[in-house]
Amino acid sequence: MNNKKYFFAVDLGATSGRTIIGSLSDGKFDLEELTRFDNNLIETGGHFYWDIFALYFEIIKGLKLAASRQIEITSIGIDTWGVDFVCIGDDNAILRNPLAYRDPHTFGKMEEYLQKVVDRKEVYHVTGIQFMNFNSLFQLYAMKEAGNTALRQARKILFVPDALSWMLTGEEVCEYTIASTSQMLDPRTKDLDKALLASVGLSRDKFGRMVSPGTQIGVLTDEVQRMTGLGAIPVIAVAGHDTGSAVAAVPAKDERFAYLSSGTWSLMGIETQDAVINERSYELNFTNEGGIEGTTRFLKNICGMWLYERCRKEWPDEVRRLPHPELQGSAMQVEAFRSIINPDDAMFANPSSMIEAIQTYCRQTGQPVPETPAEICRCIFDSLALRYRQVFGWLKEFASFPLNVLHIIGGGSLNKYLNQFTANSLGVDVLAGPQEGTAIGNIMLQAKAAGEVKDIWEMRQIIANSLDLKHYAPEDKEAWDKGYEKYLAITAQK
């Protein structure tokens, strides 16, 4: 076609996925979405699974489309959500679709493990990872205790992006950023901890070789080449954890920033050179996940637009059909701070009805119960912005530099109401964009592997040059200070 380099990114979230072509030239990048598809949870036999074969099919479909358009792909990279994994048998077959992190089989198992197997403080001291019941360590413990056949027969255990790369290349790797979400990796040794693996009956050889972002995993197998019409295209280990790729795409000028990766989950943090593991980070349940070029993503997971997405599915058709700006705009007419929740309360993890869960929380804390979509939406947005303020305050304790700006990346960067609320709540400038942060980070890491960029700061400069960021300045300080006092009082009740 021309001398441009074209990179094929697979970006898989917990509700949808995309295949995207990115190109790089003259110090700027371009993106084109090739395909978009649903990523559906499958409920059967009392469990929730991901359909790994459907995801592979969609990747192949995207590659076929690229081939039909004669796009000369330089490389391929895959990023996904964290913690989940696939079991591979002795015959090189997938033993079962992977359990989803929202499956209830881990309920109560984290507490049981920490009481009976390894002490809570010891686990945190080794890994520096936020305790969440669905972390891979507790999933594996729950599967072991249940006598899970797939786990018992597994020759290899591959995290989801690594499993999809294996399906494309036949190569078994364990990419560092995705492995760091498991609560089994020691950030000091930068490898899976053998004692924690042994605690769930596993050894290190059950996992692939550890690779860093930017490493070539392999090339497309003969089978995939035949199906797609492509040649032996390299598959690159990008930051396999989608947040790792997203943070790589933060268009910051220097290291003095905080970020909010806003989507189904909200992940707020800072970038550090070393893991931050101490009594205070343990007390506040902060996490240390792998970043690119040896950095650490010191952050906290916050239940994000999952709340809104779930409620929207429950509302009547005439509400669901409203464009997001129109529905969210109606919420701006509702009284501020009328009803407040803690977005990270356990009751919002995966309720049968999110609307009922929000209403129950408000009823239990003596607040007006939101009834209309506008009232519920306003409750969610107010509460998220106030939770962000709480976490941002904690981050300032840990940062060795002033935090005067928050970069919002991901799909949530388009949410003008929540972005303005976040600026108001935190009292700092907010810069929103890029929306496609994860895909951009994925592509930029492929470009780095191809020698097109030299380091993270050149990547970020190219991204900044290619975008018009939206700026939100803080407003209504007094009202938001009062709202935060109410939030602290309400959440202290539960």
ABEGO torsion letter per residue (X at the ends): XBABBBBBBBBBBAABBBBBBBBBBGGBBBBBBABBBBBBBBBBGGBBBBBAAAAAAAAAAAAAAAAAAGBBBABBBBBBBBGBBBBBBAAGBBABBBBBAABAAABGAAAAAAAAABBAAAAAAAAGBBBBAABAAAAAAAAAAAGBAAAAABABBBBAAAAAAAAAAGBBBBBAAAAAAAGABBAAAGBBBAAAAAAAGBBAAABBBBBBBGBBAEBBBAAAAAAAGBBBBBBBBBBABAAAAAAAABBBABABBBBBBBBABBBBBBBBABBBBBAAAAAAGBBBBBBBGGBBBBBBBBBBAAAAAAAAAABBAAAAABBAAAAAAAAAABBBGABBBBAABAAAABBABAAAAAAAAAAAAGBBBBABAAAAAAAAAAAAAAAAAAAAAAAAAABABBBABBBBBEAAAABAAAAAAAAAAAGBBBBBOBAAAAAAAAAAAAAAAAGABABAAAAAAAAAAABBBBBBBBBGAAAAAAAAAAAAAAAAAX
